[in-house]
Amino acid sequence: MAIQLTNMLGSTLSDRIRIRLGENRVFSGAPLIIVVSLVLLAALQIAPALVFIGLIGFVTAVVHPILLNRIQTEVPDDIRATLLSVQSLMFTGLFALSEPILGLLADKSGLPTAYLILAGSMGILSLFLLWKSRCHLITVTTNADALCEESTIPAVA
């Protein structure tokens, strides 16, 4: 019940948070908050640590509407439905693969180990995605064009 309430609160406050912090900060900060919450959840393993589960639910609820809004505004009409379908398929596939693996890890090595492995893999994936999208996250810099030319990512005008 508490997780559902944090999800509803996150969805409700999503637009205010986006306006206050900006989309780029939300997108780059959310994985960090989730990874830190997973590490603290693994380290503490006590009832108050359940707050971190609520924080993870809140952050994902904040990010989801912002992401869908960005997809709706930036993706051309002719491929938007395909992109949303692929996003849903990838999310479902990732969960279908990761949940049994993490469950097996938790059974064999303990829940803290599963949390730490999840945090590490999510951290590595987030760093990779942030690195690949760095040109889109740059707002004011003198060498943004040179940075983007090196990686063959087009600069945002």
N, C-alpha and C positions, 0 to 999 in steps of 0.2 A: 504494500500500500504506500509506504513512504517513497519507494522508487518511482511509482507512478505520479506521486505528487511533485517530486523534483523534476520529472520529465515535463509535466504540465507547466510548472513554474518556468523551466528553461525555455519551453516553446513560447510562453507568454511574454517573457522578457527578451526574447531573441532579437527583436527589432530594436529595442532600446539599447541593448548591448552593442549591436552592430553600428548604430548611430554614434554611440559614445566612443567605442574603441576603433571602429573601422573594420571592414571585412578582412583585410590582410592580417591584421593583428589577431582577429578571432581565429582565422584559419591556421595561423602559425603558432598561436598560443594554446589552442585546444589540445593538440597532441601532447604538448609538454605537460599540461595539467593532468591529462589522463595517465601518462607514464609515471609522473611523480605520485599520483594517487595509487597506482598499482604497486609501486615500490613501497610506499608507506603502509599500504594494506598488507603486503607481505611481511613487512618488518614488525608491525604492531600486533596483529592477530588477536585483538581483543574487541569487545563489543563496541567501544567508541570508534573503532576503525571502520565500522559500517558506514560512517559518515562519508568515507572516501568512495564507497559504492554509489551513494547518492550524488556525490560530486561528479562522478563519471557520467551518471545518467543525466545530470543537469547540463554538463558541457556538451554531450552529444545531442541533447534536445535543443540547445542553443544553435549549434552548428548546422543541423539538418535543414531548417527552413531557410537559412542564409545560403546554403549550398544550392538548394532547389531554386531559390530566387535567382541566383547567379546563372544557373543553367538556363532558366526560362528567358533571361534577358540577353545572354551572350551567345547562345547556341542558335544557329539558323533553324528556321521552322522545319525544313525538309529532313533534318536529322535529329531533331530534339527527342522525338519518341523513341528512336533507336538508341540514343545515348542514355536515356532514362531506363530503358529496358536492360541495356548492358550493365549499367550501374547497379540495378537491382539484382541482376544475375550474379555479378561479381561479389556483391555483398553476401548474398545467400550462399554462394559457393565457398567463400572464405569462412563463413560460420560453419558450414557443413564439414569442412576439413579441419578447422582449428578446434572446435569444441571436443570432438572425441580424442584428439591428440592431447589437448590440455587436460582432459579428464584422466587419461592414462598416465600422464606425467604427475598429476596430483595424487593418483593412487600409488604410484611407484615411489615418488620422491617427496611428496608432501605438497600441500597447498601453497606455502610460501614460494617454493621453487617454481611452480606453475605460474604464479603471479609474476615472478621475476623474469621468467622466460617470455611471457606475454609482453611485459613492459619493455624488455630488450628488443624483441622483434618489432614491436610497434615503434619504438624509438628509432631503430635503424631504418625502417620503412619511411617514417616521417622525415628523417633527415635526408634520405634519398629524394623523396618527393619535393621537399623544400628546396633542395639543391637544383633539381630539374626545373622548378618554377621560379627561381630566384629573379629572373628578369621581369616577371609579372608582379613581383612583390616590391621591386625597387620603385620608390616614389621620387626621390630627388638624389641624383648622384651624377658626377661628371663623366664617369667612364661606363655608364650603363650600356651604351651601344657596343663598346669594345668587349665588355663582359659577355654580352649576348652573342656576339659574333664568334667568340671562342667556342661556345657550346652549341652553335647552330640553332639557338632558340631565338625567334624573332622578338625584337624589342617592342614594347607596348608604347604607342605614341601618346 
